[in-house]
Amino acid sequence: MTTKAKPTDDSFHVFDTTLRDGSQREGINLTVADKLTIARHLDEFGVGFIEGGWPGANPRDTEFFARARQEIEFKNAELVAFGATRRAGGTAAEDPQVKALLESGAPVITLVAKSHDRHVELALRTTLEENLEMVRDTVSHLREQGRRVFVDCEHFFDGYRANPEYAKAVVKAAAEAGADVVILCDTNGGMLPAQIQAVVSTVLADTGARLGIHAQDDTGCAVANTLAAVDAGATHVQCTANGYGERVGNANLFPVVAALELKYGKRVLPDGALADMTRVSHAIAEVVNLTPSTHQPYVGVSAFAHKAGLHASAIKVDPDLYQHIDPALVGNTMRMLVSDMAGRASIELKSDELGIDLGGDRELVARVVARVKERELKGYTYEAADASFELLLRAEAEGRVRRYFRTESWRAIVEDRPDGTHANEATVKLWAKGERIVATAEGNGPVNALDRALRVALERIYPQLAKLELTDYKVRILEGRTGTDSTTRVLITTGDGTAEWSTVGVAENIISASWQALEDAYTYGLLRAGLDPTD
């Protein structure tokens, strides 16, 4: 049963609209179950308000509110229903859409109201005064029914530019009727931070209303605009997880919250919740079936990744020299990328990250640096293939190549049949634990056939390989004389159910490059399983 929770601090609101505004992003189609899962994640994270959708406008949102009341016991957030002010010429008490908002059972209701005079006249087809009365009547009625009310002033900044007095009149009407917060919406997303700050400051001074901000990201400034509004006195921010939303998106919840907590010193989340931010961001991305952005501030896997040798040298002395925060504060980690830009410090930091003791051997480090640069010149990339780099590093550090099996030969055949179908068959010949093994397998492509043949050959001797699964496969044609006479790079991602790792192969043809990456993938999987290569 849903309980009425309190925001962490009611003097400042973090309001999430992923389930309503965020779901308008192209490519996102949330089921009711998806919405319930995301609501749980957001509540655990500690946002104050979760806008669940528009009950009465579509059956899915109506069902969501009914199920949320029964299935979620909110610990931090209050559930919010979204809807519009009553229709022109009627009353809020009789308006069916307003009734649906009340029937949702949500303790908080957000009303969207027109604040741009042209929208009132052209979209609502009513008078400016009637629009003000629609705001007053709807807010008052919902307040009388015991609901807390927020009012979204749609197209506020464009309306303010066209008719500032009328835009402010809508804010006053909402506040005087009992709205707790009046949110200024940059609906078209065309504003810049200095403009936002100036308008919010003026509206706050002229109306005395408690103000919030809702920023779209069409200029790439949604987060900056949100923080500019806070600087101007807004005490309510509306955001979406990972910046999901219509067109290019909304203000991203995670950098906004991180900035408020870490840069502004505002306590807007429960104690310890900020350290869960990266996990929550990625979990929600999984629910909406979108790959998490690797370069998203704070929570992206590349947010604290360092590649340049100069950076690595400084970080070795003090990580704060090239990081604006400790990544652990937001549940992320620092990563060292190894590439042809690597220097000694990069290799030393990466070896520490991998748990490999180089013993301060400067000659060893120099050899690894030279080896990496030599290999990357040929087309290898180790910043995207940590497992292959670890195998290279261990080979140099241990003076031996970790080898659980030795390849005698392999062959892949693609047969084009008269009926238009294809057959892919691979044969591998190799040695493992003193035994010569020959195995053949078919697959849905030559690389898949090689993978299966390698598995058939080795699983009897190394049953640990049964857990391995190829989860991603990427091919890139590198610079060459002609398109069919170029170097090919293959990156393979493999998992064992608990972790994933990437390996790289480079050759003049795609099959040879794939075989190299597969050999590294299986070798690293056996290394992870704790097997000694001499077994």
Secondary structure as UniProt FT lines:
FT   TURN            10..11
FT   STRAND          13..16
FT   TURN            18..21
FT   HELIX           22..24
FT   TURN            26..27
FT   HELIX           32..45
FT   STRAND          49..53
FT   TURN            56..57
FT   HELIX           59..71
FT   STRAND          78..84
FT   TURN            88..89
FT   HELIX           92..94
FT   HELIX           96..103
FT   TURN            104..105
FT   STRAND          108..114
FT   HELIX           117..119
FT   HELIX           120..124
FT   HELIX           128..144
FT   TURN            145..146
FT   STRAND          148..154
FT   HELIX           156..162
FT   HELIX           164..177
FT   STRAND          181..186
FT   TURN            187..188
FT   HELIX           193..207
FT   STRAND          211..216
FT   TURN            218..219
FT   HELIX           222..232
FT   STRAND          236..240
FT   HELIX           241..243
FT   TURN            247..248
FT   HELIX           253..258
FT   HELIX           259..263
FT   TURN            271..272
FT   HELIX           273..276
FT   HELIX           277..288
FT   TURN            294..295
FT   TURN            297..299
FT   TURN            301..304
FT   STRAND          305..306
FT   HELIX           309..317
FT   HELIX           319..322
FT   HELIX           327..330
FT   STRAND          335..336
FT   TURN            340..341
FT   HELIX           344..354
FT   TURN            359..360
FT   HELIX           362..377
FT   TURN            378..379
FT   TURN            383..384
FT   HELIX           386..398
FT   STRAND          406..416
FT   TURN            418..419
FT   STRAND          422..432
FT   TURN            433..434
FT   STRAND          435..443
FT   HELIX           446..458
FT   TURN            459..461
FT   HELIX           463..467
FT   STRAND          469..482
FT   TURN            483..484
FT   STRAND          485..495
FT   STRAND          500..507
FT   HELIX           510..528
FT   TURN            529..530
FT   TURN            533..534
//
